[in-house]
Amino acid sequence: MVAPPLPGTDVGHHGPLVLFPTVEFAILFALVLPLSWALMPRPHAWKPVMLAVSYAFYAAADWRFCLLLGGITVGNQLAARAIARVGGGEARAGRRICAAAVTADLAVLGVFKYYGFFVDEINGTLGGVGLGLPLPLATLALPVGVSFFTFQAISYVVDVKRGLVAPAPLLDVALYLSFFPHLVAGPIVRAREFLPQLERPRDPARVAVGAGVMLIAVGLVKKIALADVLAREVVDPVFAVPEAYGSADVLLASSSASTAGSSASGPPPQMACTPRRRSPGSPRGAVTGSSVASPPWPPRPTAGRASPPRRPALDCGDRLEVVVPARVKRRAVLAVTVVDRFLLGGARATVCAGRQGARARCKTVAVTAAAPAATARFRAGGDAVWRVRVRHQNGRIERVLTVGAAERPADAKGLPSLLITGDSIIQGVDAFLGDRLQTAFDVTSDTRPGTGLVKPAGVDWPALARAQAAKLRPAVTILSLGVNDGVPIGDVKCCGPAWSNAYGDRARRVMRSYARGGKGRVLWLRLPVPRDPRFAEITRAVNLGLRQAAADQPRVTLIALDELLTPGDRYRDAMPVNGRSVRVRAGDGIHLSVAGARYVAGIVVATLRRFRATG
């Protein structure tokens, strides 16, 4: 049995931990910052460099702690991929895997943080009843920051289980858990806030350098001049020997501890963003916001343009993102999460939700720099299509979802199966389709926002298509993919004919899986041209690959949204529908508006009716 450490002995780490307000950390920061800045537009180089720096930073305390961090990383990554492979949180197996991963994480945390406490309590209890069988007490070094990266690992598997993020590449997960600026002192960062920032290259010109330096300077002054002084002169002496002080001293120390812990918080200096200007003829309060990351930087070269494009500024219209589920069960709680993508803080938004055609219920939420995500909750009713509107000072965002469609209708047994799947383009469309087709089909929606057919992060679509086809045996599959693609396929870069050929080969495998040897029919939505010419180049290459893939697939029909919504390969926000102009595109110039989703759903339903009429 190992003797417990003497009072005041630090068993939290072994080596020279590099703390933030020290000369050592200042030197490290001065070396890493310019390296990170230079590599920022090249994530394939930036990620491994930052991972190596983070692990070296953590190894300064004790290199063996890196083994624990790596083990938690690999274990939770395996769990996240297993959850996605069995169908996510909707499947019982997915919930069990998530529960097992969370239990294992908490067990690791409990062993390192509370082993000695529980052994002392058990030994005291056994001695009190005369059993006198003391359990061995081992002195375990408490890994620095174990609570932070353990709870972040739990956040990752839970977000995957809830469908808020797709399983990320192992490199991204390792960097998320070990990123040195928040590794040993927090705060705990949610996976759905951190991982999307690693998906695309970032533009250094979009970083508000002055505001960032001001935040660092103010936080450092508060830490050194306030928090450290209170801790050294008031908190530590009382907490070390509390029985030697009176109640007033203990109360003062407790209050000072709270003050010291939050001294770096407070209203940060506001970074500026540029309000979006309405295009001529667009209606006031047009739909704004985005559900995808900003365009990649540096942008791909455009033919015929010699000079590089102007680097974009922070667009206030793209600041807030709204996260809603594609569907919720009847009488369940609908959670609408508003996320400040730029982490500016100080923004308020009004969230309204309700059945289409009925009066909506509204709530106000606020996001801050410390809490960049806020959630409004509503109680859903019976089967219906719901509309969610989020209004903020720079515009509004709209989403639609289905209430009750995820449940199998009582009379669905015997109906042909219909699967709606794909990336974020199909979201919204699936809600209208589920509402209009639920009496004719057993409808299942399984959308995977943020994924792509050749995108390295997220979902392996050929494997997912095989799994969905085997499980659901869909008579009809409706899908849309490609808005997140554009990455190289092997050594072939986007977006020439060779890339389209390779993309078509991947798409053909997915089509064959859903066609099920002639037993199923596939309706694949081609992509409408986006506003940004850099994304338009990707869209054209994707659509070319889809046409090549479908040419020899008799059970596959391509619905030409590019010709319907953007005729002549020209982007437009609105189009004539039944004699009036209807805005069909969202404010990001990529996705469909609510009216656009309704229009596309109508096109799909008409196509299905034509097939059923002709047999």
NUGUVO-775273 format. One line per field, with one value per residue (C-alpha): x, y, z; residue number from 1. Coordinates in steps of 0.2 Angstrom, whole numbers, m for minus. Example, Ala and Ser with C-alpha at 12.3 -4.5 7.8 and 13.67 -1.06 7.14 Angstrom:
x: c(62; 68)
y: c(m22; m5)
z: c(39; 36)
seq: c(1; 2)
% end
This chain:
x: c(0; 7; 6; m4; 6; 9; m2; 2; 11; 6; 2; m7; 8; 26; 35; 36; 19; 18; 5; m2; 4; 23; 38; 39; 21; 24; 39; 29; 15; 27; 34; 18; 7; 16; 18; m1; m5; 6; m2; m20; m25; m18; m27; m18; m2; m10; m19; m4; 8; m5; m8; 11; 12; m2; 5; 22; 14; 4; 20; 29; 19; 22; 23; 13; m2; m2; m5; m21; m26; m23; m32; m48; m46; m46; m59; m72; m68; m71; m88; m93; m90; m99; m114; m115; m113; m128; m139; m136; m146; m162; m156; m156; m138; m133; m139; m131; m114; m116; m120; m106; m93; m100; m99; m81; m76; m83; m75; m58; m62; m68; m53; m40; m50; m60; m51; m42; m59; m69; m55; m54; m73; m74; m60; m68; m85; m77; m67; m83; m91; m76; m71; m54; m50; m42; m42; m25; m23; m12; m6; m12; m5; m20; m17; m18; m34; m42; m59; m59; m54; m65; m80; m76; m75; m92; m98; m92; m100; m116; m117; m114; m128; m140; m135; m128; m111; m105; m90; m74; m57; m46; m34; m48; m54; m37; m34; m51; m47; m29; m29; m17; m26; m40; m32; m26; m37; m53; m66; m75; m79; m93; m89; m102; m94; m76; m76; m85; m71; m58; m67; m62; m47; m49; m44; m32; m40; m56; m47; m51; m33; m35; m50; m41; m25; m36; m45; m28; m21; m37; m38; m19; m21; m36; m27; m11; m17; m33; m35; m18; m17; m34; m29; m12; m17; m34; m41; m26; m22; m40; m43; m27; m32; m50; m52; m40; m51; m68; m84; m82; m64; m71; m85; m73; m62; m76; m82; m64; m62; m78; m71; m54; m61; m72; m60; m55; m73; m84; m89; m76; m72; m84; m77; m85; m94; m101; m120; m126; m133; m149; m148; m159; m177; m175; m188; m184; m180; m174; m169; m151; m139; m130; m130; m113; m95; m89; m81; m64; m49; m39; m53; m50; m44; m58; m54; m51; m47; m30; m31; m35; m53; m55; m54; m71; m75; m85; m103; m116; m129; m119; m116; m130; m133; m149; m148; m165; m168; m176; m190; m196; m208; m226; m227; m208; m198; m192; m175; m170; m151; m145; m126; m115; m102; m91; m90; m93; m106; m119; m133; m151; m163; m182; m186; m204; m210; m227; m237; m239; m254; m256; m250; m232; m225; m210; m195; m180; m162; m146; m128; m112; m94; m93; m109; m110; m125; m142; m157; m176; m187; m205; m217; m222; m240; m247; m242; m239; m226; m218; m210; m196; m192; m177; m176; m160; m154; m147; m161; m170; m167; m181; m182; m195; m197; m209; m217; m222; m216; m201; m214; m221; m239; m251; m257; m239; m237; m238; m234; m219; m204; m197; m181; m176; m157; m143; m134; m141; m149; m162; m167; m183; m188; m189; m202; m214; m211; m215; m231; m237; m232; m235; m252; m244; m227; m219; m207; m190; m179; m160; m152; m133; m129; m111; m107; m101; m99; m80; m78; m65; m74; m91; m100; m94; m109; m106; m106; m120; m131; m128; m133; m148; m154; m151; m161; m175; m177; m183; m195; m190; m175; m174; m157; m146; m128; m113; m115; m100; m89; m75; m60; m47; m52; m35; m23; m36; m40; m57; m65; m60; m67; m56; m63; m81; m77; m70; m85; m97; m89; m92; m110; m113; m109; m122; m135; m133; m135; m151; m158; m156; m154; m169; m181; m179; m180; m169; m173; m157; m158; m145; m138; m144; m131; m126; m122; m104; m94; m82; m95; m103; m88; m90; m108; m106; m93; m104; m119; m108; m102; m120; m126; m112; m116; m134; m132; m131; m143; m161; m168; m160; m169; m160; m171; m163; m164; m150; m161; m177; m170; m156; m159; m145; m133; m137; m140; m157; m165; m183; m192; m210; m222; m240; m240; m230; m212; m207; m190; m183; m165; m159; m149; m132; m135; m133; m148; m166; m178; m194; m204; m190; m191; m210; m208; m194; m205; m219; m208; m203; m221; m226; m211; m217; m235; m229; m219; m233; m245; m234; m230)
y: c(0; 17; 31; 46; 62; 75; 90; 103; 90; 93; 76; 84; 84; 78; 90; 108; 113; 127; 139; 154; 169; 164; 168; 150; 151; 168; 161; 146; 157; 169; 154; 145; 160; 165; 147; 145; 161; 155; 138; 143; 143; 125; 114; 98; 106; 116; 102; 90; 105; 111; 93; 90; 107; 103; 86; 93; 106; 93; 82; 96; 90; 72; 62; 48; 59; 60; 41; 44; 58; 47; 33; 43; 51; 34; 26; 39; 40; 21; 24; 39; 29; 14; 25; 32; 14; 7; 22; 35; 39; 34; 15; 6; 0; 18; 23; 9; 13; 31; 26; 14; 27; 40; 27; 23; 41; 45; 29; 35; 52; 45; 34; 48; 61; 52; 35; 41; 49; 33; 22; 33; 32; 13; 10; 21; 12; m5; 0; 7; m10; m19; m27; m20; m25; m9; m7; m2; 16; 21; 38; 42; 58; 68; 72; 90; 95; 78; 85; 96; 84; 70; 81; 86; 68; 65; 80; 73; 56; 64; 76; 62; 52; 67; 69; 87; 82; 68; 57; 68; 61; 55; 70; 82; 73; 72; 91; 95; 86; 92; 109; 118; 135; 126; 110; 113; 128; 126; 131; 115; 117; 108; 97; 105; 122; 117; 103; 113; 126; 112; 107; 121; 132; 149; 166; 176; 192; 187; 187; 203; 205; 221; 214; 197; 206; 217; 201; 193; 209; 212; 193; 193; 209; 202; 185; 193; 208; 201; 182; 178; 191; 185; 166; 169; 181; 176; 159; 147; 150; 148; 133; 125; 125; 130; 125; 138; 152; 159; 158; 176; 172; 156; 166; 179; 166; 157; 173; 178; 161; 164; 181; 175; 161; 173; 187; 184; 185; 200; 210; 208; 222; 220; 214; 222; 213; 221; 222; 213; 225; 219; 216; 228; 221; 209; 210; 218; 206; 193; 176; 177; 166; 150; 132; 129; 135; 150; 148; 140; 152; 154; 153; 142; 152; 156; 155; 172; 181; 187; 196; 187; 190; 202; 194; 194; 203; 196; 197; 200; 191; 175; 177; 167; 149; 139; 121; 112; 93; 87; 80; 77; 65; 70; 79; 79; 95; 104; 112; 127; 131; 148; 148; 164; 158; 173; 172; 190; 190; 203; 197; 193; 184; 180; 162; 158; 141; 133; 123; 131; 141; 143; 156; 153; 154; 165; 166; 177; 171; 179; 173; 180; 178; 165; 156; 157; 145; 148; 136; 140; 125; 122; 108; 100; 94; 81; 77; 92; 102; 116; 132; 140; 158; 166; 185; 195; 213; 208; 198; 182; 163; 150; 131; 118; 102; 87; 83; 65; 59; 50; 38; 24; 27; 14; 10; 11; m8; m15; 2; 3; 11; 28; 34; 53; 56; 67; 83; 100; 103; 90; 97; 106; 97; 81; 89; 93; 76; 67; 77; 74; 56; 48; 41; 32; 27; 22; 37; 37; 53; 51; 67; 70; 89; 94; 78; 74; 60; 63; 74; 65; 70; 63; 49; 35; 37; 21; 11; 20; 17; m1; m1; 9; m1; m18; m11; m2; m10; 6; 6; 24; 34; 53; 61; 76; 76; 87; 104; 100; 92; 99; 91; 81; 63; 54; 64; 72; 90; 98; 103; 97; 82; 69; 75; 73; 56; 50; 58; 49; 33; 36; 41; 26; 15; 24; 23; 4; 1; 11; 3; m14; m24; m16; m17; 1; 18; 32; 51; 61; 80; 89; 105; 122; 135; 144; 163; 162; 158; 148; 136; 137; 128; 114; 112; 111; 97; 88; 89; 83; 68; 64; 64; 52; 40; 40; 37; 18; 16; 14; 14; 32; 48; 65; 79; 94; 108; 117; 119; 123; 135; 142; 141; 146; 142; 159; 161; 169; 172; 172; 164; 165; 151; 151; 169; 177; 180; 168; 168; 151; 152; 156; 171; 161; 159; 140; 132; 133; 144; 137; 142; 134; 118; 117; 120; 107; 94; 98; 93; 77; 72; 76; 65; 50; 51; 50; 35; 27; 31; 23; 8)
z: c(0; m5; 8; 3; m1; 11; 13; 0; m12; m30; m38; m53; m64; m64; m76; m79; m84; m96; m89; m98; m89; m90; m100; m106; m114; m121; m130; m136; m142; m151; m161; m164; m169; m185; m190; m188; m197; m212; m213; m210; m228; m230; m217; m223; m216; m202; m193; m191; m185; m172; m166; m164; m155; m143; m139; m136; m125; m115; m114; m104; m89; m91; m108; m100; m100; m119; m119; m109; m121; m136; m129; m125; m143; m152; m141; m143; m162; m163; m154; m165; m181; m174; m169; m187; m194; m185; m190; m177; m161; m169; m168; m151; m155; m157; m141; m132; m140; m135; m117; m116; m122; m110; m96; m100; m101; m84; m77; m83; m75; m59; m57; m58; m49; m35; m33; m16; m10; m12; m5; 11; 13; 10; 22; 35; 33; 34; 50; 58; 57; 63; 46; 46; 28; 21; 2; m6; m8; m23; m27; m44; m53; m59; m77; m81; m90; m89; m85; m100; m113; m106; m106; m124; m129; m122; m131; m147; m146; m140; m154; m167; m158; m160; m178; m175; m182; m193; m187; m191; m197; m183; m186; m183; m167; m160; m163; m156; m139; m138; m145; m133; m130; m121; m116; m98; m93; m103; m108; m113; m132; m140; m155; m166; m163; m166; m179; m193; m192; m197; m213; m224; m226; m217; m224; m212; m219; m210; m193; m183; m177; m166; m157; m154; m147; m136; m129; m125; m117; m106; m101; m96; m85; m76; m74; m67; m58; m51; m51; m46; m32; m25; m26; m18; m4; 0; m7; m6; 12; 18; 7; 13; 31; 32; 50; 55; 49; 54; 44; 38; 31; 23; 15; 8; 1; m8; m15; m21; m29; m39; m44; m48; m59; m69; m70; m88; m93; m96; m111; m125; m137; m152; m168; m183; m197; m213; m215; m231; m244; m252; m271; m282; m282; m267; m254; m237; m224; m236; m230; m224; m214; m219; m214; m222; m219; m228; m246; m245; m246; m256; m269; m285; m300; m313; m331; m339; m323; m321; m305; m288; m281; m267; m250; m242; m226; m211; m218; m204; m214; m212; m194; m186; m190; m185; m181; m181; m183; m199; m189; m171; m164; m159; m143; m141; m137; m153; m149; m161; m158; m164; m166; m168; m181; m179; m159; m158; m144; m140; m152; m149; m160; m160; m163; m169; m172; m176; m188; m206; m207; m188; m176; m171; m153; m151; m139; m138; m136; m134; m139; m130; m134; m119; m124; m143; m144; m137; m138; m138; m135; m140; m137; m154; m157; m169; m186; m197; m206; m195; m200; m189; m192; m183; m185; m180; m184; m200; m208; m205; m207; m211; m209; m210; m202; m200; m183; m182; m199; m191; m182; m193; m196; m190; m208; m215; m215; m233; m241; m252; m243; m249; m243; m243; m240; m245; m238; m233; m250; m247; m229; m230; m246; m236; m224; m238; m246; m230; m228; m245; m248; m231; m236; m252; m245; m229; m229; m220; m220; m216; m221; m217; m218; m220; m229; m247; m259; m260; m245; m234; m217; m212; m221; m233; m245; m255; m238; m231; m247; m246; m228; m231; m245; m236; m221; m229; m246; m253; m268; m271; m265; m267; m264; m267; m264; m270; m262; m250; m263; m273; m264; m274; m278; m276; m286; m297; m293; m295; m307; m324; m335; m326; m309; m316; m322; m305; m297; m308; m304; m286; m289; m300; m285; m274; m288; m290; m272; m271; m287; m279; m295; m303; m288; m283; m292; m289; m291; m289; m288; m299; m290; m295; m299; m283; m282; m279; m295; m285; m279; m297; m304; m292; m296; m314; m312; m300; m312; m326; m316; m312; m330; m334; m320; m324; m343; m341; m326; m332; m314; m311; m315; m313; m309; m317; m303; m312; m327; m318; m305; m314; m333; m344; m330; m322; m304; m298; m281; m287; m302; m308; m300; m305; m312; m297; m292; m278; m269; m271; m264; m247; m242; m243; m262; m261; m252; m255; m246; m238; m254; m265; m254; m257; m276; m277; m267; m279; m294; m286; m282; m300; m306; m295; m301; m319; m315; m306; m320; m333; m321)
seq: c(1; 2; 3; 4; 5; 6; 7; 8; 9; 10; 11; 12; 13; 14; 15; 16; 17; 18; 19; 20; 21; 22; 23; 24; 25; 26; 27; 28; 29; 30; 31; 32; 33; 34; 35; 36; 37; 38; 39; 40; 41; 42; 43; 44; 45; 46; 47; 48; 49; 50; 51; 52; 53; 54; 55; 56; 57; 58; 59; 60; 61; 62; 63; 64; 65; 66; 67; 68; 69; 70; 71; 72; 73; 74; 75; 76; 77; 78; 79; 80; 81; 82; 83; 84; 85; 86; 87; 88; 89; 90; 91; 92; 93; 94; 95; 96; 97; 98; 99; 100; 101; 102; 103; 104; 105; 106; 107; 108; 109; 110; 111; 112; 113; 114; 115; 116; 117; 118; 119; 120; 121; 122; 123; 124; 125; 126; 127; 128; 129; 130; 131; 132; 133; 134; 135; 136; 137; 138; 139; 140; 141; 142; 143; 144; 145; 146; 147; 148; 149; 150; 151; 152; 153; 154; 155; 156; 157; 158; 159; 160; 161; 162; 163; 164; 165; 166; 167; 168; 169; 170; 171; 172; 173; 174; 175; 176; 177; 178; 179; 180; 181; 182; 183; 184; 185; 186; 187; 188; 189; 190; 191; 192; 193; 194; 195; 196; 197; 198; 199; 200; 201; 202; 203; 204; 205; 206; 207; 208; 209; 210; 211; 212; 213; 214; 215; 216; 217; 218; 219; 220; 221; 222; 223; 224; 225; 226; 227; 228; 229; 230; 231; 232; 233; 234; 235; 236; 237; 238; 239; 240; 241; 242; 243; 244; 245; 246; 247; 248; 249; 250; 251; 252; 253; 254; 255; 256; 257; 258; 259; 260; 261; 262; 263; 264; 265; 266; 267; 268; 269; 270; 271; 272; 273; 274; 275; 276; 277; 278; 279; 280; 281; 282; 283; 284; 285; 286; 287; 288; 289; 290; 291; 292; 293; 294; 295; 296; 297; 298; 299; 300; 301; 302; 303; 304; 305; 306; 307; 308; 309; 310; 311; 312; 313; 314; 315; 316; 317; 318; 319; 320; 321; 322; 323; 324; 325; 326; 327; 328; 329; 330; 331; 332; 333; 334; 335; 336; 337; 338; 339; 340; 341; 342; 343; 344; 345; 346; 347; 348; 349; 350; 351; 352; 353; 354; 355; 356; 357; 358; 359; 360; 361; 362; 363; 364; 365; 366; 367; 368; 369; 370; 371; 372; 373; 374; 375; 376; 377; 378; 379; 380; 381; 382; 383; 384; 385; 386; 387; 388; 389; 390; 391; 392; 393; 394; 395; 396; 397; 398; 399; 400; 401; 402; 403; 404; 405; 406; 407; 408; 409; 410; 411; 412; 413; 414; 415; 416; 417; 418; 419; 420; 421; 422; 423; 424; 425; 426; 427; 428; 429; 430; 431; 432; 433; 434; 435; 436; 437; 438; 439; 440; 441; 442; 443; 444; 445; 446; 447; 448; 449; 450; 451; 452; 453; 454; 455; 456; 457; 458; 459; 460; 461; 462; 463; 464; 465; 466; 467; 468; 469; 470; 471; 472; 473; 474; 475; 476; 477; 478; 479; 480; 481; 482; 483; 484; 485; 486; 487; 488; 489; 490; 491; 492; 493; 494; 495; 496; 497; 498; 499; 500; 501; 502; 503; 504; 505; 506; 507; 508; 509; 510; 511; 512; 513; 514; 515; 516; 517; 518; 519; 520; 521; 522; 523; 524; 525; 526; 527; 528; 529; 530; 531; 532; 533; 534; 535; 536; 537; 538; 539; 540; 541; 542; 543; 544; 545; 546; 547; 548; 549; 550; 551; 552; 553; 554; 555; 556; 557; 558; 559; 560; 561; 562; 563; 564; 565; 566; 567; 568; 569; 570; 571; 572; 573; 574; 575; 576; 577; 578; 579; 580; 581; 582; 583; 584; 585; 586; 587; 588; 589; 590; 591; 592; 593; 594; 595; 596; 597; 598; 599; 600; 601; 602; 603; 604; 605; 606; 607; 608; 609; 610; 611; 612; 613; 614; 615)
% end
